[in-house]
Amino acid sequence: MNLQELTYFVAVADHRHFGRAAQACHVSQPTLSGQLLKLEQQLGVTLFERNNRSVSITPVGEKILEHARRALEEAGLVELVAKTSQDQLVGPLKLGVIPTLAPYLIPLILGPLRDAHPRLTIELWEDVTVSLLERLRGQRLDAALLATEIPESDLTTIDLFNEPFLAALPSGHRLASRKKIDQADLADDLLVLADGHCLAGQARDACGRRGEALPQRALQAASLETLANLVAAGYGTTLAPQLAASSMERRGVVLRPLLGKTSRTIRLASRPTFPRPKALQALVKVIAAQRL
């Protein structure tokens, strides 16, 4: 049994006439009749009752007809998906982004990406690095924007840009009058994100607290926005990625450059076998155009 035979079967069921069905299928009537006879022999049932005046479908033929239509519809969808995939810049791109990057980078790139490739859509998934990598390896994401190195060889990464860290201080903080801040001076009242966020470890490392527990009075936040509010309210200091600067300044947070060159590298991670590399290249090009 093949799709061609099912096509002939459905055509005869629709037209109730072998000649008209053959004409609709652009084949000769003997060819169509021969294929249908072959199908009946394979199935071991009679699909049509034939006489000189009419063609009627049998009860078992009616039952098979429903499945035949569904099979042809699904086959058509398979062809449609295949044709669509030939244009890699059409359809959804499932993109994961870490929470300390998504609110600041994504609004900058969605418009230019839509203008350049209107048929390419971004399906955004915001989560911490470990979860994004799990979803990426499980093919639930196509790519992910991260800020940590991935030593495993099963994924491909592209370095996109380096994002400097800034010292984020309450307006009345003792360090606010300085033009540049030594990050080690932030250690005593450092506020960080909760464990699981890569920025938490990066902040500890930069301020000389690698592997150390925070003071008991230290506060940890679940989001960078909450962290900004805590700093603005005078509860402590933190390190802020540069893309978050304008958002923090609107809250009254004082931002100062650091004495050392402290930054994070934003990377695009994907599977080497991902079948739409041009979609990833389009994303990389749009991000590069922002000159971050």
VENJO-V782465 format. One record per helix or strand of 2 or more residues. SS is the DSSP state (a for helix, b for strand). FROM is the first residue (numbers start at 0). LEN is the number of residues. Records with the same first field share a line. If there is no record, write none. Layout:
SS = FROM-LEN ; FROM-LEN
This chain:
a = 2-13 ; 17-8 ; 28-15 ; 58-27 ; 98-18 ; 128-9 ; 182-7 ; 197-9 ; 223-9 ; 241-8 ; 276-13
b = 47-3 ; 54-3 ; 90-7 ; 119-7 ; 142-4 ; 154-15 ; 179-2 ; 191-2 ; 219-2 ; 236-5 ; 253-5 ; 262-9
